[in-house]
Amino acid sequence: MKGRHTLELREARTPASTAVISRSIRRRQMRIGLLFVSPWILGFLAFFAYPFFATLYYSFTNFNGVSAAKIIGFANYSSLFHDSLFRSAVFNTFYYTAFELPLSTIVALGLAMLLNMNVRGRAIYRTVFYIPSIVPLVASCMIFVWIFNPTSGVVNALLTGLHIPGPDWFFSITWSKPSFIILGLWGLGQPMVIYLASLQGIPKDMYEVAALEGAGPFQRLRHVTLPMISPIILFNVVLQLVLCVSYFTQAQVIESQDVGGPGNSTWFFVQYLYEQAFNFLRFGYASAMGFFLFIVTGIVTVVLFKSSSRWVYYAGDQE
Amino acid sequence: MIEQAQHDGPIRQLKYRRFVKPTAMFAVAAMMVALVSYGTAGGTTKTTKAVKPHSVVNLTWETMWSGNTLTLLNQMTTAFNKTHPGIHVTETNIPSSTGLAKIASQIAAGDPPDVFTQWWPVLGEYAATGSIDSMSPYLTGKYAGLEKWEYPIAVAGGTYKNQLYAIPMSMNSWALYYNKSIMAAAGIKSPPKTLAQLDADSAKEWVVKSGRLIQIGEYPNVDGNGFEFFTSFFGATNCFNSAGKYDFANCPNAIKEMNWIASFAKYPYSQVNSMEAAYGSVAGGDDDAFVAGKEGFQVTGPWEGAQNIPVTNVGMEGNFGVEAFPGTVGGPSTIGQGNFNIIPKGASNPKDAFEFIAWLAGFNNTNFTASEDPLGGWVPASPAVAAAPAYQKWIAANPWLKPFLSQMGSKYSATPALTPTESQLEAAEATATNNVLEHTMTPAAALRYIDSQGNVSS
């Protein structure tokens, strides 16, 4: 009825008067709308837009946080590429991301599939696998420091019992990054739950039809399960990517215990950024690092989204 | 239909007036009230101070300590507040892991504490960037003799370009601890008097069985930062070239020191560190292999024997001794390092803050400080406090402390010069030490790396 009213109103009025009224209504609605979303807009401007553009500006300056910033052009950016510690930090972060991202996706998805099976005690298993993700991050780190201590840790004690020489974990250049990757895999409860929810959203009749067509378990996984949850996989991959490139807390906490970091092997990008800004008061340099990270993350995310048309299936697109 | 449609406008307007507009107005008014309240609350202290010039001045003192030291700080503030009715100090703590970020943010935001206790090597950066106030203008009248009253290394640790920016409330001093029973088991009759003897004795004490480390002799990686802490022993604390740039790579004493550190690369770096970490995590970070009786020699400070051993391994009491490090330079020495109090830029009450800082150091407050420093396992910032009866009583009861105190005034003791890249230098020294011990850098490359980081443009 409302649509009809509007239509008839348009027919009855002159085009000029209709335009004036609708403009006035739109303006009023706009004002009210803006008023109600203003807290979010203010928050966005203050805590996202301003820091973003300020970081971009400071990345071209010599700025210590107190004195006035002096514009130095691209000097901070060129210094980055001559900085050996920066290269180490980039390499370590890349290494961590390259292993952690696919492993976390596969493990979380695999766990979700197992927990989606109709077995006895399923609720208990789900709870057990989710619990690590609700343990505070710092507590998780401390636990890993203890259990992975080569001298007194339970992991090496078990390996010794099996006559396997335990590695030096966080204390070894070879094993320090894998130790962090294992720590990352321990708290996969969040993506696992998201995958589990998406698996439960797949209509059962699709599996029934596939089975009738003669599809085995692997084919059902490949041609039904994965395509149906591919948007969720994309979402989780992007989320994990951001978490991997901004890896900080775990490394900082563990290294504060005089653990890890041999030969700069666990010196991650954001740790170095933090050190430059707050320990060395080189906010300009740290801003350049931050913007570099933004650009790299942005490029990888765009590539992921561009490639998603090949491997992500949106049911709505087919209608 | 037209009439109906024409009625929609007034109805919408009515709804707008009765519900939407009042709600929006209320929301805006509430936000304004909240902002005004916040502003009033935040400005109360300053307003009160401005209106009542003779009222109590509130000082905020921020530290990064935790645990038992907080009791000690509480005693200090209580004593100060009692004896200074015009000033009231409130002490607050922040975690040391985020202390640098917190104080940098506070200074940048223009809302710092009046006093901050800083032990990280950042005073050069702070002074160079104008992040802290110079205290030199206050060194007049009854404070005129303050600098001469302190140990020279305490003054040097707070001086940048001839201006005093920081005064330590206490100092650290480093010497060689030795485990008596490990020495006896290794057939060593007395503590080493030369560097060569230390190396030889240490070599006898290492125990590795089936590829696993059981006992450490001596390892030159103090708190993850070996090179810096040994520089005074080798006379390599401040190596600059004629242009005023760091030049450790061409400094004979620094080369000697780094080569000495590299001689320990034959021992298993990762196992030494994991053993230290294992004992550290057991006792909340206060323990280490020496406290546990698993290390023959260790270079560390008085707190090891005064606090760590009595608390976490009483079995070690009476089983250790302390000697000045048998260095290559003329006599006993230590690197100048301490708990320096600073007045951040933008502090509300800098003059009162200075009065409190001088009091904390023990200036015109000798007896109180002399009785408090032993509780923290600290070495005083001034020989006058060290000579006070309360402190001497502590030394007499614990004679192993004597080397720490006697080397404070040594002409061979040195403080790393405050420079705009002081913390970068220290971070590089730590990295270089680890890399040398890990075989990932040669000693010469490590020194070049230290120079490159120390000379980085700020």
Interface residues (C-beta under 8 A of the other chain):
Chain A: H5 T6 E8 L9 A12 R13 I21 I25 R28 I32 L35 F36 P39 N62 N64 G65 V66 S67 S79 S84 L85 M142 V145 W146 N149 P150 T151 S152 G153 P165 D168 W169 F170 F171 S172 I173 Q252 S256 Q257 D258 V259 G261 P262 G263 N264 Y274 E275 A277 F278 N279 F280 L281 R282
Chain B: M1 I2 Q4 A5 D8 G9 R12 Y16 V20 A24 A27 V28 M31 S97 L100 A101 A104 S105 I107 A108 W120 V122 E125 Y126 T129 G130 S131 G211 R212 L213 D223 G224 Y269 S270 Q271 N273 S274 M275 E276 A277 A278 G280 S281 V282 G285 K345 T421 S423 Q424 A427 T431 N434 N435 E438 T440 Y449 Q453 S457 S458
